[in-house]
């Protein structure tokens, strides 16, 4: 009985190792594919020249700019970058969304 029990345990251990080997192979294949995809993205991003993307950002609040009552905002492509609607300054939801969209594209 003891030899048969040892053989059964050895076969169970062998089966467990084969299952682990198969699982490792699948996971290794997935990780290799993900790495390949990431390398492709890195290659594509390395070809982008940020200076060719037209973004004009202005945060200069010098003389002659809007008064504090009307609101002073940094701008991106002449869109005021606000975080909420300001009726006094004439900043609406569409302008805010467009400005944040431009900021997200820049990032």
VEXMI-950746 format. One record per residue: x, y, z of N, C-alpha, C, O, CB in turn; residue in three letters. Coordinates in steps of 0.02 Angstrom, whole numbers, padded with zeros to 5 digits, always signed. Glycine has a CB too. Layout:
# VEXMI-950746
XYZXYZXYZXYZXYZALA
...
# end
This chain:
# VEXMI-950746
+00041-00060+00000+00000+00000+00000+00043+00063+00000+00025+00111-00034-00046+00000+00059UNK
+00096+00064+00034+00134+00125+00042+00166+00146-00024+00172+00206-00037+00187+00116+00094UNK
+00187+00098-00067+00216+00116-00132+00161+00145-00176+00174+00194-00212+00248+00054-00166UNK
+00103+00117-00175+00047+00143-00215+00028+00213-00192+00014+00256-00233-00013+00095-00210UNK
+00027+00223-00128+00011+00289-00101+00064+00340-00122+00048+00397-00140+00005+00288-00024UNK
+00127+00320-00120+00182+00364-00142+00176+00380-00216+00186+00437-00237+00251+00332-00127UNK
+00159+00329-00256+00149+00340-00328+00091+00389-00340+00096+00433-00383+00137+00273-00364UNK
+00037+00380-00303-00021+00425-00311-00002+00497-00293-00020+00543-00329-00079+00401-00266UNK
+00035+00506-00238+00057+00573-00219+00103+00603-00271+00099+00662-00287+00092+00571-00150UNK
+00149+00561-00298+00195+00584-00349+00156+00604-00412+00173+00654-00444+00247+00530-00366UNK
+00106+00565-00431+00066+00582-00490+00025+00646-00479+00019+00687-00524+00018+00524-00507UNK
-00001+00655-00419-00038+00716-00403+00009+00777-00407-00009+00829-00433-00070+00712-00333UNK
+00069+00769-00380+00118+00823-00382+00138+00837-00455+00144+00895-00474+00181+00805-00341UNK
+00147+00785-00495+00163+00794-00565+00106+00830-00602+00119+00875-00642+00177+00726-00598UNK
+00044+00810-00589-00013+00843-00620-00017+00916-00599-00031+00960-00641-00078+00806-00600UNK
-00004+00930-00536-00005+01000-00513+00049+01041-00548+00037+01098-00567+00004+01003-00436UNK
+00108+01011-00556+00163+01045-00592+00145+01058-00665+00160+01111-00692+00227+01004-00587UNK
+00113+01009-00697+00093+01018-00767+00041+01074-00773+00043+01113-00821+00066+00952-00795UNK
-00006+01076-00727-00056+01130-00728-00022+01197-00717-00037+01245-00752-00110+01117-00673UNK
+00024+01200-00669+00060+01263-00656+00101+01284-00717+00104+01343-00734+00107+01255-00596UNK
+00132+01235-00751+00171+01249-00811+00127+01278-00866+00146+01326-00899+00207+01186-00836UNK
+00069+01249-00875+00022+01273-00926-00002+01344-00909-00005+01387-00952-00038+01225-00933UNK
-00019+01355-00846-00042+01421-00824+00014+01473-00833+00001+01528-00856-00064+01419-00751UNK
+00075+01455-00814+00132+01500-00823+00142+01517-00896+00156+01575-00913+00195+01468-00793UNK
+00136+01468-00939+00145+01479-01011+00094+01529-01037+00111+01574-01076+00139+01414-01049UNK
+00031+01521-01016-00022+01568-01038-00008+01638-01012-00013+01687-01050-00091+01544-01013UNK
+00009+01643-00948+00022+01709-00919+00084+01741-00951+00086+01801-00963+00032+01703-00842UNK
+00134+01701-00965+00195+01726-00997+00179+01753-01066+00204+01806-01086+00248+01670-01002UNK
+00136+01718-01103+00116+01741-01169+00078+01808-01164+00091+01853-01203+00071+01688-01204UNK
+00033+01814-01116-00005+01876-01107+00041+01935-01089+00034+01989-01115-00058+01868-01053UNK
+00088+01922-01043+00134+01975-01022+00179+01996-01081+00193+02055-01090+00177+01952-00963UNK
+00202+01948-01120+00243+01963-01178+00204+02006-01228+00231+02054-01256+00268+01898-01212UNK
+00140+01990-01239+00099+02029-01284+00088+02099-01257+00092+02148-01295+00031+01995-01295UNK
+00075+02106-01192+00066+02172-01162+00130+02213-01168+00127+02273-01184+00046+02166-01087UNK
+00187+02182-01156+00251+02218-01163+00261+02241-01235+00284+02297-01247+00310+02173-01142UNK
+00244+02198-01282+00250+02217-01353+00205+02276-01369+00225+02321-01405+00234+02157-01398UNK
+00143+02274-01344+00096+02330-01355+00122+02395-01325+00118+02447-01357+00027+02313-01325UNK
+00148+02391-01265+00175+02450-01231+00236+02477-01270+00242+02538-01278+00196+02434-01158UNK
+00279+02433-01294+00336+02456-01333+00313+02490-01397+00344+02539-01418+00382+02397-01349UNK
+00260+02465-01427+00232+02498-01487+00206+02567-01471+00217+02614-01509+00177+02455-01517UNK
+00172+02574-01414+00147+02640-01393+00204+02688-01378+00202+02747-01396+00101+02632-01331UNK
+00256+02663-01344+00314+02705-01328+00347+02728-01393+00366+02786-01399+00365+02667-01284UNK
+00353+02683-01441+00382+02701-01505+00341+02755-01540+00368+02803-01566+00389+02639-01550UNK
+00275+02746-01540+00231+02795-01572+00235+02863-01536+00237+02915-01569+00159+02770-01573UNK
+00235+02862-01469+00239+02925-01431+00306+02960-01439+00309+03021-01437+00225+02912-01358UNK
+00359+02921-01449+00425+02951-01456+00431+02989-01522+00475+03031-01529+00479+02898-01452UNK
+00386+02975-01569+00388+03010-01634+00348+03074-01634+00350+03113-01682+00361+02964-01687UNK
+00310+03088-01580+00270+03149-01575+00315+03206-01555+00353+03201-01507+00211+03141-01524UNK
+00311+03260-01592+00349+03320-01576+00302+03371-01544+00259+03399-01578+00385+03350-01639UNK
+00311+03381-01479+00265+03426-01443+00266+03497-01470+00216+03533-01465+00283+03427-01370UNK
+00321+03517-01499+00324+03585-01526+00280+03593-01587+00264+03649-01607+00396+03604-01543UNK
+00261+03538-01618+00218+03542-01677+00144+03545-01659+00102+03558-01702+00231+03483-01723UNK
+00128+03534-01596+00058+03538-01574+00044+03609-01552+00077+03635-01507+00044+03487-01515UNK
-00005+03641-01584-00017+03712-01571-00057+03725-01507-00119+03721-01507-00054+03743-01630UNK
-00024+03741-01454-00056+03760-01391-00027+03827-01370+00034+03835-01364-00047+03706-01336UNK
-00071+03874-01358-00049+03939-01332-00076+03945-01262-00137+03947-01251-00072+03998-01378UNK
-00031+03949-01213-00051+03954-01143-00030+04021-01117+00027+04043-01127-00019+03896-01101UNK
-00076+04056-01083-00061+04122-01057-00084+04126-00984-00143+04115-00969-00096+04177-01100UNK
-00039+04141-00940-00055+04150-00870-00033+04219-00845-00032+04232-00785-00024+04095-00827UNK
-00014+04262-00892+00010+04329-00874-00049+04375-00860-00089+04389-00905+00055+04357-00930UNK
-00053+04399-00799-00107+04445-00781-00078+04515-00769-00086+04544-00716-00144+04420-00717UNK
-00046+04540-00820-00015+04606-00815-00066+04662-00820-00126+04650-00815+00037+04615-00870UNK
-00041+04723-00829-00085+04781-00834-00131+04774-00895-00112+04745-00946-00043+04846-00839UNK
-00191+04800-00888-00237+04800-00944-00278+04735-00950-00320+04730-00994-00201+04811-01007UNK
-00267+04688-00907-00305+04625-00910-00371+04635-00873-00384+04689-00847-00264+04566-00880UNK
-00410+04583-00871-00476+04587-00838-00469+04608-00765-00418+04595-00733-00513+04519-00842UNK
-00520+04640-00740-00519+04660-00670-00537+04600-00626-00562+04550-00652-00568+04719-00656UNK
-00524+04605-00563-00538+04551-00517-00614+04536-00515-00634+04479-00505-00513+04568-00446UNK
-00655+04589-00524-00728+04579-00522-00750+04534-00579-00790+04488-00569-00765+04647-00525UNK
-00724+04546-00639-00742+04506-00697-00709+04438-00695-00733+04391-00727-00724+04543-00762UNK
-00655+04432-00660-00619+04369-00654-00559+04366-00699-00561+04388-00757-00665+04311-00671UNK
-00504+04340-00673-00443+04331-00711-00429+04257-00714-00428+04223-00662-00383+04371-00679UNK
-00420+04231-00774-00411+04160-00784-00350+04146-00828-00337+04185-00874-00474+04129-00815UNK
-00315+04093-00814-00264+04073-00863-00301+04049-00925-00358+04026-00921-00217+04015-00833UNK
-00270+04055-00983-00303+04034-01045-00261+03982-01082-00200+03981-01076-00316+04094-01090UNK
-00295+03941-01119-00263+03894-01164-00299+03902-01231-00359+03890-01236-00266+03820-01137UNK
-00261+03922-01281-00290+03937-01347-00347+03987-01342-00399+03979-01375-00314+03872-01381UNK
-00337+04038-01301-00385+04092-01289-00451+04069-01258-00501+04105-01262-00400+04126-01354UNK
-00451+04011-01227-00509+03988-01189-00492+03994-01115-00439+03971-01093-00528+03914-01208UNK
-00536+04024-01077-00522+04033-01005-00528+03967-00968-00578+03932-00974-00569+04085-00974UNK
-00477+03951-00930-00472+03888-00894-00500+03899-00824-00463+03912-00776-00399+03862-00891UNK
-00566+03892-00818-00600+03903-00754-00623+03836-00727-00623+03785-00762-00661+03952-00762UNK
-00643+03835-00663-00667+03773-00634-00742+03775-00621-00772+03725-00601-00630+03758-00570UNK
-00773+03834-00632-00846+03839-00626-00871+03897-00668-00833+03942-00686-00867+03847-00551UNK
-00935+03896-00682-00967+03949-00722-00965+04014-00682-00976+04014-00622-01041+03930-00740UNK
-00949+04069-00717-00947+04136-00686-00987+04183-00731-00962+04205-00783-00874+04161-00676UNK
-01049+04198-00711-01093+04241-00750-01064+04311-00760-01068+04339-00814-01161+04246-00717UNK
-01033+04338-00706-01005+04406-00711-00950+04410-00763-00946+04460-00800-00978+04428-00643UNK
-00909+04359-00768-00853+04359-00815-00874+04333-00883-00835+04335-00931-00796+04317-00787UNK
-00935+04307-00888-00958+04280-00951-00927+04213-00969-00922+04195-01027-00944+04329-01006UNK
-00907+04177-00917-00876+04111-00928-00931+04058-00923-00959+04047-00869-00819+04097-00877UNK
-00946+04026-00978-00999+03976-00979-00971+03905-00978-00911+03894-00984-01042+03984-01040UNK
-01016+03858-00970-00998+03787-00966-00962+03764-01029-00914+03726-01025-01062+03745-00954UNK
-00985+03786-01088-00954+03763-01151-00881+03786-01156-00838+03747-01177-00993+03790-01211UNK
-00867+03848-01136-00799+03872-01138-00755+03835-01089-00698+03818-01104-00796+03947-01124UNK
-00781+03822-01029-00744+03785-00978-00727+03715-01003-00670+03691-00996-00784+03782-00912UNK
-00777+03681-01031-00766+03613-01056-00715+03612-01113-00673+03568-01116-00832+03581-01079UNK
-00721+03661-01157-00674+03665-01213-00602+03677-01189-00555+03648-01214-00695+03720-01262UNK
-00595+03722-01139-00529+03737-01112-00498+03675-01079-00440+03660-01089-00532+03795-01062UNK
-00537+03640-01039-00511+03580-01005-00497+03525-01055-00451+03485-01046-00561+03556-00952UNK
-00536+03522-01109-00522+03474-01162-00454+03488-01192-00414+03442-01204-00577+03477-01216UNK
-00439+03552-01205-00374+03570-01233-00318+03553-01184-00265+03528-01204-00372+03646-01250UNK
-00329+03565-01120-00278+03550-01069-00266+03473-01067-00209+03451-01061-00300+03576-00999UNK
-00319+03435-01071-00312+03362-01070-00273+03338-01132-00233+03292-01127-00381+03328-01067UNK
-00287+03369-01189-00250+03349-01250-00176+03366-01243-00133+03328-01268-00280+03385-01312UNK
-00161+03421-01210-00091+03440-01201-00054+03389-01158+00003+03373-01171-00087+03509-01169UNK
-00089+03365-01106-00058+03315-01062-00050+03251-01099-00026+03202-01071-00100+03305-00998UNK
# end
